[in-house]
Amino acid sequence: MSPSVQLEGQRLRLAGDLDFASAGALREQLTALIAGSAGQTLILDLSAVSRSNSVGLSLLLSAARSAEEHKVDLHTSGLPSGLLSMARVCGLDDWLQKLSVEPLDLKETPHATP
């Protein structure tokens, strides 16, 4: 599924496969939509993201910077588990917990034993 971002009321819905090929265009779209919502509250909904790598985390960081710049109160919902795992490795799990509108399961995933 090709990636997209749509503004639906106060919800920015990010959908599809987030990858390096789509990152630039998605970042531009997110920045423009956030800038156009200056002074408002937005929820960045990632529940329709089917696949994400470090691009997803990069997009979240970029969106947060843009939101701060434009005085948008940004929150997240529907964060994919892979993105949460990556955030934990990068030390960003507490930051994501503060942004999220729902409780996040940030427990360590036990490693399988051979």
N, C-alpha and C positions, 0 to 999 in steps of 0.2 A: 504494500500500500504506500503510495507516495505521501510524503509528509506535508502537513498543512497546519496553519494556525488561523483560527477564526475568533472574532469577538462576538460573544452572545450575551448581551446585557453587560454584566460586570464579570463575566467569565471568559477568560482566554482559553480556548480549547486547542491543545496541541495534539495532533494525531499522526499516526503512521510510523514508519521506520526513521529514526533519527540517525543520520550517518554523516560522514565528512562531506559528501557530495551536496547534501542539502543544508548544511550548517549555515553558510553565509546568507542564503536567501531567508531562512527562518529567523536568523538573528536580526536582519533588517526589518522583517515584518513585525517581529515582537517589539523591537525598539519603536517603530512607528506607531503601533497600536498603544503602547504604554505612553508614549509622548502625547498622543491624542486623548489620553484619559487623565491628564494632569490633575492632581488634587483629589482623585477618587480612590476607591478601594477596588482592587481587581483580584480575582482568584485565577491562578494559572493551573488549569486542569490537565493533568497528564494521563488520565485514566484510559485514553484511547491510543496511547503510545504502544505500538506493538513490539518495538525493539529499540534499544538504546545502548550506546557505548559512552565513552567519555564526552561525546558531543552533547548528550543530554545534560550532564553536569555543567558543561561550559555554557550552554544556553540558559540554564537556571541562574548561573552567576552573572551573565550578561544582562538578563532580565532584571535581576535584583539591583544592579548598578544603574540601569536605566530608570527603574522605579524610584530609586533614591534621588536621582538627578531631577526627575519630574514630579517629585513629591506625591508619588502614588503609593498607597498602602497595599503592598503585594503579599498575597498568601498563595499557598500551593495546595493541591489535592490530587489524589490518585497517583502518587509517585510509584513508579515501577520498582519492584524489589531489587533488580540489578542496579538501578541508579542509587538506591539506598545503600547497597553494599559498597559501591564505589565511593559514595560520600563518607561512609564510615572509615574506609581505608585512607581517605584524604583528610580526615579530621573535621569534616563538615557536617557530621550527623547532628550535633547540637544546634547548629545554624538552621538546618532543614527542619528540625523539630519545632523551632520557634516560628518558622514560616507556615507550617502545615495547619490546615483547618481541622484535621483529624489526627488522632493519636497515631504515631508511627511505631511499627514493630522494628526496633533498632537492635534487637538482641543478636549476638554473634550466632552465626550458623555453624553448628558443629561440623567438623571435618569428618568425612567418612574414613574409617580405618580399613586398611587393605586386608 
